[in-house]
Each structure stands twice: as C-alpha cells, then as structure tokens.
C-alpha cells in the first residue's frame, strides 16, 4: 500500500536510519552500519517518489473532505494533517508546514516527502554539524559569565525541549546602486588669551557606486522568531549541498509559509543599509559626517530556497518562556536571558561604593 | 609839597609790595600746565594746575607739566631748552624750574631742571621721579601718573629743604580706614570691629589688609576699581606697599581679591581662590559681617603659613580637606561608571537582536566606488570666553600685572 510518509531503513537490519552530524552519513543505531547520502538516495528514490505521490492524493482528498465539512457547517483546523507512522502504524497529527518529524510512540524519524516536493522542493540544504549534546553544552556556556543571571535559573532550570530543525530560508541575490550626499565638518580649537577659538570647516561630500550581495538569508517560516534567526547568522555557504531528503532523518524540517516576495523586502532593506554604511566607510578625515541627500536603489530577482540547520532550545522559568537558537553549522548560540534585579541593584550598589571609595582616595591622596 | 612827597612814597611802597607778585606772574608767558596733546580732561588740567601753582609758590620753583605732540626742535635737549626759554619758566633768585615733558610722537618723557631744582634732582635721581608715573602712563592713566610725580616731587623738595641730604622714601599716608563700606551693608559698630581686626593684622604682618565695598565702581571692571582704590587711598605698607584687599561691587555682585608687594608671596593665585571660599558661603546668605570676619581670620592664617615657610599654594594646601559637598559630588560622579558597567552587563543578557547589516554577504570584490568628491565650502570661527584659571592653579605661584598687582575675581 502506498503511504504519504516515509522513513529510511537500514538495508542490513531494517531499523530506522538517522543522519549523523558528526560523520555526515546516515547511521543505524541498532547494527552500526552507516551509508552515504547518495547510497540512501539510490535505495529509497522510488519509495520517496511514491510517498510524495500518495501525499498529493491525500491532500486532494483532505481538501475535498474539508469542503464537504464546511458545507455541512463543521469547522476544522486547516493547518493540521493526519498521517500514520510507517514504523509502528500510530496515527499522528502534524501541522501543515511540518516536513520531517519523529514518532512520539516509537521515536523513529518520519519524513513527508510531499511537503518538500514540487514548488516546495528546496534548492539547497546545509547539513547539521553540531549535535544535540553540543547544543546543550553551548547553552551552558551561554549562561556562564553572566553576573546578572538569576542563580536559580541556571541551577534549577531544565531544558524543556530541544530540537534540531531545518528552517526554510529564502536566499536573495541583489545589486545595489546608490549616490549619497553628506555634509562633513572638521574643527580645531586653540587659545587666544582668555578666549578659546574654534574653527569649523564645512565640506560637501558625495559618494556613489554599486555593490553586489549574494545569498542574503531571510527566514521563511512564520513559526521561527526573526530576531533569533538573524542573530545566528552567518551560515557558511561553501557547505551548501543540493537538497536531498536523506539529510533530514533525525531532525525536524518545515516547508516555507512566508513567500519570497514578503521576505525580499527585508533582504533589500538590509542591502540598502549596508551599501550606505559602505559609502560612509570610505569617508575619513572629518570630525562629523551627516547624510543630507541621495539614496540607494536595490534590484535583483534571483532567489534560492534552502533549509538551514538550527538547534532550538526552549525552557520555561517563573512562567516565562525562554527560547534559544543555535546555528547548527557554526555553533553560534543566542537567546535572551532573564535578569535578576536584586543582583542588578546589588552590583550597582557595590560598584558605586567601590568607585566612590576610589575617587575619594584619589581626591585625597593624589589630586 | 609834603602831600606830593607822601603820595610818591605811598606809590613807591605799594609798588614795592606789589612788584614780587607782579614779577612772579608776569615773567612766565605760559601756564604751569600745558596740555597740547590733550591727555587730560578739563577738570584734570584744572586740578593739576592748582597743584603745580601751589607747589611752585611753596618751593619758589616753577613746577611745569607739559605735553607736546613732538619735538619742537631737532633734538630732545634743544626742545626742552626751547620750551623752557620760550615760556620764561623759572622762579626765585636761582630762576629755579623743574619741567616734566611728554613728547607724543617720540613716545618720550623727559625731566629738565634748573636752579635749586637741580639739587633735588641730584639727590633723588631720575628714576625716583619717573619710574612709577611711567607705569601709570603705560596703562593710559595720564592724570594719575602726573599726579603721582607731583606728590613725589613735593616729598623730595620737603626733605631737601628740611636739611636731609639723603633721599627719603616717598610714602603717602593712608587717607581711608582699613574697612570702608560705601555700599552701606555693615552697621557702624560692625565696621569698627572689622576695622580694628584688619588694622591689627596689618600691623602684625606689615601688610595692609583692606575690606572695601562699593555699589559700582565708576563703570570699570572690579579689578581696575581695586587698583584705583588702592592708589586713591594710598593703601600699602612697607617699602613695597604690600596690601591684600577684598573689594565687593554690589551692582553685579562682583568681588576681587587683590594683592601687591609682599602679599603676593602670601596669597598665590591658588591661595586667593581658596581664600574666597571663606566668605562666599556667608555672602550667599547676605551674612556680610560673618563673611568678612571669616575672611580676616583666613587672611591671618595665610600670613602665618607664609611665615612658617609654606604659603598656601597648589602643592601646600592645608585647607584641602573634603567637605560634605565634595563628598557628595565625588559620590555623584562615581554613580556614572557604576551605572555604565551594570548597563553593559544588562545588555549582555539580550542577544537576540535583528541584524540590519548584510556585509557578510558581499563578495570579495566589494564596493565599486564610482563617485568620490570632497568639496570645501567655508569656515566659521567662534570665540568663547574662558579665563586661564586652571593653568595658574596647576603650576602654582602668583601672576602679577605690570603694576605689580595680582587679582582673583568672581561672583559672590
């Protein structure tokens, strides 16, 4: 029977395979065999295609059923979809964007190839290079040397959830052309008797030119917070691989749900601001520079769709959610931490007292 | 016949009585003060004329003050001879005269004597008569300079005539108290108390200690006012006319602490600033007597420190103890770095921030700059008044002007 969900099984022992970020191969946890991505693709190409076709049919049926239910006055959450685990047969529900997940009953990785086929097929993927344990270590390191972190947060806190996610990104190429005008000044001061004289010289400065940008990433998943996704940049695009489902087992994957045109605005804005900054970087020798006119024009239609590896770590403390993100390729981890206000004021008072003592001592014995 | 003889005798007697006066006034063909350059006002000319005539009669010697736009003859000596002879200056049996002339074009002053005046000149020397007036002339105080010269001349003539053959030091007597309250802020009882205290300190340290209040000093700066008050009232003790004077001008609430002579060693620039701290808190609350009293106490202490060999200065300041206000200011300043550090620590807690730049996605070739122009437009120059107080404080010592005065002024 054709199924819309697939998993990759070890050809030796039929246990589920998992992509290993250490070896960059698909490994079997039961018999220890491992396979390259190409080998697995070869074994399971037919199975993946069959699952994708089944998914298409299922979606058609699903939409028809929804229309019927709507006609009868029932409402159903259109973002949820039902499927069966190919390992244990358990009935599973996932949201509409989930393309790879794991079964909560048997723990085996499941892939829904139909979510990442056709128009939703990514061009590229960057495989994970850091595993779960390294993500946990990075989080502990993130807690270190943070004097204002509440002691209870790092001691009592347990990570509620940690998941490796292939996050959908749009990667934009664009060109900028611009011409900016500035008013710049230099000034010097000298003393004439009891007067301080200040001479200020004014200049008109103009800079123009063009600049190219490659693969500015913009997070295409509405589920992912944009600040977190931008903060873990940059990714090393030298390691971009042609997309293959074989990279997904063992991780979660989402398909995009924010279209490229919406994301392009953000990418272009960043390109515009960067070009203006590049112009400014060429202006030197002045004491002040103020932009007075001109601007930057951004053009470019080229875009790519890629899945980039991110570890998402979630915890809850004192009824507040804390979300951390780690770049699964470079290991850069970010996330806002809670502030202990008693510590904040304690440090403030301590430093204030220390500086007061120091200044009073300087005032009394040195000055 | 007898009647005719008696008339002739009466006329002869009258002629004998009148002749000296006639002779005195008729021989001179010009006034004793001739101001061709117009450096004096009319009233100043009148005052100088009155003084020169009085002195000329007193010593039977023409005392002449003369300003000329240039040498009337080729050389200075010829010019002096010409002015003297042309105007028939000279009096008494020895045809005595002393003539002080200013030649404007040549920027020269010259003194010429004849008769008895030559003896005075020989005993006292040229410097005695000219040095101090020249200081005044350099400050544009023409009347003051000539007036001072006449005072010195008066002193020199009187000492010579009294039989002294060596020059005495010219010293005017003070014409005012140590405490003068023109602004009327003290009761008479308070003024007398302060005066006694100032006089005692003055006598102990041989340096006049003066407190002076005015509403406004003739539209001048408080520093100029202090110097004029010093000269007009002949303040100053000892050979160097030492004084420490506090002048308050109420129109602008300006004060000036002025020192001269030995007091310049006692009250350095830094010391004067320290000294002002003794009265400012009291004056701020209009406690005038208390302020002056505290000031006099502090003045006495300054003299004592100087006599022990360590005048109050930047590097030897016995008053450099922190006040409650100093502590509060220091603690207030310490708040800034403490706050900055904890804010930096707080900012470390937030790391999820939107990135506006995309410089990581620029290829190696980078920016292709096609327009690069820098064009100079204009320049502005502004001047801000900022007196050099910190410099004198840093180096210590006392800065004096050409008149030998040092000042420290401000608002009270």
Interface residues (C-beta under 8 A of the other chain):
Chain A: X146 X147 X148 X149 X179 X184 X191 X192 X194 X195 X196 X197 X198 X199 X200 X201 X202 X203 X204 X205 X206 X207 X208 X209 X210 X211 X212 X213 X214 X215 X216 X225 X226 X227 X228 X230 X231 X233 X234 X267 X269 X270 X271 X273 X274 X275 X277 X278 X279 X282 X325 X334 X335 X336 X337 X338 X339 X344 X347 X348 X351 X352 X354 X355 X356 X358 X359 X360 X363 X364
Chain B: X322 X326 X327 X330 X331 X333 X334 X335 X337 X338 X339 X341 X342 X345 X346 X348 X349 X350 X351 X352 X353 X354 X355 X356 X357 X358 X359 X360 X361 X362 X363 X365 X366 X367 X368 X369 X370 X371 X372 X373 X374 X375 X376 X377 X378 X379 X380 X381 X382 X383 X384 X385 X386 X387 X388
